[in-house]
Amino acid sequence: MSAPKIQLTGVKKAFGEQIVLDGVDYALPAGESLVVIGGSGSGKSVLLKCILGILKPDAGSIRIDGVETAGARGEAREAVLKKIGMLFQGSALFDSLPVWENVAFRLIQGQGMERKEAKEVALGKLAQVGLGPPVAELYPAELSGGMQKRVALARAIASDPEIIFFDEPTTGLDPIMADVINDLVVASVKKLGATTISITHDMASARKIATKIAMIYGGKFIWTGDAKNIDRSGNAHVDQFIHGRAEGPIQMAVRRP
């Protein structure tokens, strides 16, 4: 059997006395779409940053295509990043650049592609997410939230990455536009054959884009399984979270007056 596309083993991360990740283990096969769910402050974003190499875990192993990447620097880290695309929460577009340059930014700045060729690629990716050439010349401030998210998706897939990370892909969108983005994510991932990890609070999004779901709580994955089995997880924490119940084993810190 080939090595998992992404392998997490005993990943730990703390900030001072606050333990955020306390031994995360997971093996994600190539071509699968994992969605990590969990409450605010549960460690979802920290886990993503550790896999990306933005943060170095305090302990444990992170392997991509069988190669250890935790703490990788220089050329080793660059080799990993070339495989990865990212859709950021809030889209994180560059206000000073037109849409097509936002999409082509990595191609031009990171890969040294000629601007004319990069623009052609950008126009193709924008078309893939339902945006025509006129939009390419606009600036992010001229776009709606849903259009900005489409541009961010086009940028994430611009280099045809093997791995894509989605950070709250539907945050701030109305339910209809959120579903449109979910459909585009699924279609784009299928076209590329990419492996994905997403973090979200939106269970409608999780159900649509995931093949696998993992819930993080107390710094660990307390449940993992096929997305189709999430409603019969047999885990009280998962059941409370996916149904949004205040009562249950997950107790949110609330400041009393």
N, C-alpha and C positions, 0 to 999 in steps of 0.2 A: 504494500500500500504506500502511496506517496505521502509525504509529510503534510500536515495541515497547512493551509495558507497562512493562518495566524494561530500561534500556540502561546497561551498564557499559562504560566506555572508559578504558583505561590507569589503572585505580584503584591507587594506591599508598599504603601506610601503614607507617611504621616507628616503633619506640619506641627512641629513642637510636640505637645502632648496629645494633639488631636489625631487619632488614627482614622484615616479616610479609606484606605484599601488594606485589608487584613488577610491577604492570601487568596487572590482571585485566580481560579483555574478554569481554563476553557480551551478547547481545540475547535477551530472553525475551518471546515473543509472549503476548498476552492469552489466558487460559484454560489455559495450560500449567503443569505442576507440575515444577519443577526441584528435584532433590536434589543437594546438594553433599556429596561424600564426601572423606575425607582423614584422616590420622592426627592424634593429639592435638598441638596446637600448630601445626597447619598453616595456620591463619588463617581457618578457617570462621566462628568466632564474631565475629572482628574484621570480616570482610566483612559479616556480617549487621548489625553495629552501625553500620557506615559507611552502609549502605543506609537504615537506620532514622534516621540522623542523630544517633545517640548519640555517634559519633566522626566527626570531620571528616577525610577523606582528605588526605594530603599533596599529592597530585596526581591528575589524572584527572577524569572526569565521571561523574555518576550522574543519569540522567534517568528520571523516572516520568511516563508519558503524554506524553513529549516535553518535559517541563519540568525544567530543571536543579534538582536538590535538594541537591547537595553544598554544605554550609555554609549551607543555608537557615535562617533564623531567623524568629521572630515569626509573623505571619499566614501567611507562605509555608510555614513548616514545619507549622503547624496544618492547613493545607489538605491537605498530604500525609498527615499522620497520620490524618486522618478516613477515608482510604481503606484503612487498614491494620488488621488484627487480628494478634494474637500469642499463640502458645502457648509458654510459657516452659519451659525445662528445670527439672524438679523441680516443675512446676505453678505455684509462686509464688503460692499463694492467701493471702488475708488471714485469719490465724487468728482475729481478733476479730469477723469478720463471718460471718453464716450463708451457706450456699451460694448462695441466691438473690441476696443482695446482692453476693457475689463476682461472679456472672455479670452483674449489672446495674450494676456499679460505674461503668463508663464511660458508660453511658446516663444515670445520675443525676448523676455528678460532671462529666463532660465535655460532655454534651449537654443537661443541665438538664431531663431528662424527669421527670415526676411519678412518685413512688415506686410508686403503684398500677399505673400503666401499665408502668413498668419491670419490676415483678414479674411481670406477665402475659407480657411478652416473655421474661423469664428462665425462667419455667416452660415456655414453648414451646421454648426452646433446650435446656433440660434434657431434655425429652421427646424431642427430636431425637437426643440421645445416649444414650437409654435409661434416663433417671432420672426417677422419678415425683415428685409433689408432696411426699410425706413427706421425701424427701432434701433438698428445698429449705430446710427449716427446721433441718437439722443444721449443725454446724460442721465445718470441714475436718479437725480432729483426730479426728472420729468416723467418718471415711471411710477405706476401704482405699486403697492406692496407685492401683489401677485406677480407682476411683470419683473420686479427686482428679483424675486425668488427664482423665476425662470432663467434670468440672466445668470444668477449664481449657480444654478444647476448646469447651464451651458459651460460655464467656466470650469466647474468641477470635472466635466467629462471631456474638456477640450484636448487633453493629451492622451485620450484613450487609456486611462489608468486601469491597472489590474485590480486595484483596491480603492474603494470610495468610502469616505466617512461622511455621515450626515448628522449635523448637530442641530437638533430641534427643527427639522425641515419645514414644519407647518406653523411655527410660532407666529402669532400676530395676523394670521389669515382667517377669513370667514370660512365656515364649514364647506361651502361649495368650492372655493378656490383651494382650500386645503386638499380636497379630494382630487382636484385637477393636478396639483403638484404631486400627490401620491401616485397618480396614474403615470405621470411623466417620469418619476423616479423609477417605477417598476419597468417601464418601457425602455428607459435609457440603460438601466442595469442589465436587462435581458439582452439588449443589442450588443453590449460590450462583453457580456459573460463575466462581469466583475464580481468580486467578493466584497460585501459591504458590512459595515457596522454603523448602526444609527443609535442615537440616544433621543428619547422623547418622553413627554408626559401624555401625549395624545394617543389614546388606545385605538381610536379609529385608524390613525396613521400606522400604528404598530401592526394591527391586524392585516392591513393591506400590503405593506411593503416587506414584512418579515417572512422568512421561512423558518427561522428559529427565534425564540425569545428567551432572554435571561433577565431575572430580577435581582437587582443588587440591594442588599440591606445589611447593615452592620459590617460593611466593608467586604462582603463576600457575595457570590452568586448563591442565593438560597433556593432558586428554582431555575432550571433550564429545560427546554423542550421544544417540540414543534409548535409553531404558532397556532395551528389548528387545535391544539390541546390546552390552550391557555385557560379556557373556561372550565376545565375539569382538572386543574392542577393538583388539587388535594392539599394545597398550601394556603393556610389562613391569611398569611401576609399578602400573597398574590391576589387572593380573592378580594380582600379589602381594597387593595390598590386599584384593581381593574374596574371595580364597581364604585370607586370614589366614596367609600363609607368612612365617616368620622370615627365610628366605633369599631374597635378591633385591636389586634396586637401591635399595630403601628401607632404610636402615640406621638403626635406632632407637638412641638414646643410652642405653647401659646402664652403670651404675656397677659396676665390678668390685670385689670384696672385696680 
